[in-house]
Amino acid sequence: MLQLLTRAAFESGDVERALAAAGELPAIAADLPDEDVGLAYEELAAAWIETGIARRARDGEAAATSAFAQARAQLATAAEAGLPASRVHLRTGEILFAEEDFLAATREFDRATELDPEDVDAFLDRAAVWRSHFLMEEDAAFLRGADDDLRRALAVAPSDARVMAALGETLLLSRKPSEAFPWLQRAVLADPSQRAARALLAELLVRAGRSNLEKHAETRADADLDDAASAAERAIALDPPAPDALLLRADVLRTRSRWGDALTAIKEAVERFPGRIEPRNALAAYYRDAGHGFLLSRGASQAVEAFRLALAVEGADVDLAGVRERLLGIAIGAYKDGIEARERRDLEAAAREFRLSIRADETPEGWFQLGNALAARTGEDLAVLRSAAEAYDRALELREDFVPALLNRAGVLLRLGRPDEAARDYRAWLAKAPDDDENRRAVEHQVAQAERIAREIAADPPRPEDGE
């Protein structure tokens, strides 16, 4: 049970818990049959090997060297307790492999296979050395060596999922995906816990699905799209450690015009893989493409919201220069339309266009014109007047020296029954406007009027029942 717990902890990445579990093995060794004592210490040595690998990445080379020394010590104890010589050579080779002494490791694995030709682990480990050599030197001869060792391992243990998974990986490195696929599939079926095999199998399924999507773009055949969808769902079922399968599902759904479901798939990928940039890029691209679609079919307002969402995706590096250009174009067009609507006294349309312009590209001029359109409405609708004042507020936040907004806000504030604030704005306008401004005399009159009204209100404040 402790051996299983140790392996499970290492598989989950919890090095310290794995080592703690393995550390209990010597304590129970006294209660084990003589033939099992050496195996218990071998397991502890294996745990220290895994610990050394993990600590090298986390704590540096010195920590790894210390762990490998512990592994050698435990292996020596295992040998004294009667661990077969083939296993001693095997574990020694694993220590050397972890220390990246590939030549010495290979010699130990050679000796292990000579002493026990039925030990699958020795063939697996030596094949791993060959694959490592290939990754460093890109010499296909190393992959042939790995393939040979794995075929020999299959002859000994034809149903061993580890061997099938390793053979699938080797064939994939050999650029033989069609041959790799069935071995990876068999490995996962034999042992669903084979995480590496699951990931590689999912990768192959995604590749196939992408190929089917490309074919569908050319042929428009439903069968190709169905095959792409099937590949995506099979890949997702393998729970791979990458977002590619979910993003393939999203692309299939988009091709089927199921945009809402596609967005759900992309958001799931973002949530499940927060450290990966691909889902964020897919999300930004989704909103970008949706915006272009809205421009073609539903109008500018929805397009602006989609484009803004594209720009709001954090961490994405997809090219959105076209989105910014589109927003600027929409803003300019809406602003011009708003001016034209106001000139023909269609104030509701003017306000709508200025709001669209602001959403597409916020400017003080856009807010100013929105305030003007709202303030120009007939009647004294207090809600509309307050919205006009807020529009002027925002224009002045964006540009403090925007004196026309000061003047117009003062007029709205006076209509809202806030003469003190109106007088303040009028005085601010007088301080900033040129001395020869043609409106100066009128504004001075407005200051006096606002101050008079303020005094009247102070002398006879409205009662609560008077309302606004």
Helices and strands as residue ranges (DSSP letters): H 2-11, H 15-23, H 25-29, H 34-59, H 61-80, H 85-98, H 102-115, H 120-137, H 140-156, H 161-173, H 177-190, H 195-219, H 222-237, H 244-255, H 259-272, H 277-297, H 300-312, H 321-343, H 347-360, H 364-375, H 382-398, H 403-415, H 419-432, H 440-459, G 464-466
